[in-house]
Amino acid sequence: MLGLITGASRGLGLELVRLGLEQGHSILAACRNIEGKRMAQLLALKTAYPDALEILQMDVTNEVEVKNAADRIWKKYGHIDFLINNAGVLFEKMQTPGDCIRDLDMDMLRKTLEVNMVGTAVVCKYFIELLYRSACPCIMNITSEAGHLSPNGYNYLAYSVSKHAANMYTQKIRNYLEEEKKELHFRVYMIHPGRMDTVMGKENAEIQPEEAAEGIYEILTGRKKIPPMEIPFIDYKGRPMPY
Ligand SMILES: NC(=O)c1ccc[n+]([C@@H]2O[C@H](COP(=O)([O-])OP(=O)(O)OC[C@H]3O[C@@H](n4cnc5c(N)ncnc54)[C@H](OP(=O)(O)O)[C@@H]3O)[C@@H](O)[C@H]2O)c1
């Protein structure tokens, strides 16, 4: 399969690229910034898999960049089989001092929504035509357990709002594809990848990103069977998540 993974420079995105290549897929690895030291691991993968890996410059909040990347892939391949919207940001700490209503940093809230929610919609907008050309299209939006409504807790406020919005966006496009494009047999999931030991997740880590990547490919390739679900919010092991 040929798939696009966003936020591929590190963390879960990088592991999804690595494992995808090891499993024989062709991968389009989209990164916010393809310059600099941070790209060393991805460039090493490019050396090991020169034909199967393509690196794309793509800040998911930059419509021009995303459109240019999609145009290039359209001309070269004419389709993609899967899209993993993985790029994400978390600017908050578990304990934020102050009053979470009165002291909320609006720039931080906007930026969080811009990447985690709007960015997902931007990538879907420009790559959906390529997915329409696949025989087995799949969209996996990496959201979070933080995205469900809960009667307890107020930490990670902006992040949780953005992931809840990303879940809603995912549900809406899933409903559209079910209702209007059933013949394409799309699979659409919103996925909690587990509490991973990455730059973002180290505060609460329980698993390594490699384990999450393994689970995500089990689901993507159908080795892990997911029964039809009205609300396809699952974790990396395919277990239903509360929403
Ligand atoms: N870690 C966890 O415990 C956990 C739990 C639940 C959900 N998640 C979700 O899992 C996904 C991956 O998280 P992670 O733990 O791997 O985080 P991470 O290590 O912080 O990596 C985030 C990735 O997103 C990229 N990114 C950020 N802003 C971007 C933008 N505007 N355009 C394109 N790429 C951008 C980063 O690129 P740069 O290198 O350029 O910054 C980086 O590659 C995220 O969606 C996150 O919300 C993580």
The ligand as a Gaussian input file, in Angstrom:
#p B3LYP/6-31G(d) Opt

LIG

0 1
 N        2.488000      10.912000      23.171000
 C        1.331000      10.566000      23.704000
 O        1.263000      10.029000      24.821000
 C        0.050000      10.787000      22.946000
 C       -1.166000      10.419000      23.545000
 C       -2.353000      10.609000      22.846000
 C       -2.311000      11.136000      21.567000
 N       -1.120000      11.489000      20.986000
 C       -1.129000      12.025000      19.625000
 O       -0.264000      11.250000      18.819000
 C        0.276000      12.074000      17.760000
 C        1.795000      11.937000      17.734000
 O        2.291000      12.411000      18.980000
 P        3.800000      12.208000      19.465000
 O        3.704000      11.756000      20.862000
 O        4.555000      11.423000      18.465000
 O        4.281000      13.746000      19.483000
 P        5.690000      14.433000      19.183000
 O        6.817000      13.534000      19.507000
 O        5.607000      15.757000      19.844000
 O        5.654000      14.606000      17.589000
 C        4.727000      15.472000      16.994000
 C        4.962000      15.502000      15.515000
 O        4.013000      16.423000      14.938000
 C        4.738000      17.337000      14.123000
 N        4.058000      18.608000      13.962000
 C        3.758000      19.524000      14.902000
 N        3.168000      20.594000      14.347000
 C        3.106000      20.338000      13.012000
 C        2.621000      21.061000      11.909000
 N        2.079000      22.281000      12.025000
 N        2.711000      20.484000      10.676000
 C        3.268000      19.267000      10.530000
 N        3.762000      18.549000      11.530000
 C        3.686000      19.087000      12.770000
 C        6.097000      17.472000      14.787000
 O        7.014000      18.037000      13.888000
 P        8.320000      18.875000      14.347000
 O        9.374000      17.853000      14.634000
 O        8.619000      19.740000      13.178000
 O        7.919000      19.668000      15.556000
 C        6.362000      16.024000      15.143000
 O        6.823000      15.317000      14.016000
 C       -0.217000      13.489000      18.044000
 O       -1.344000      13.771000      17.242000
 C       -0.601000      13.438000      19.513000
 O       -1.571000      14.409000      19.851000
 C        0.056000      11.338000      21.648000

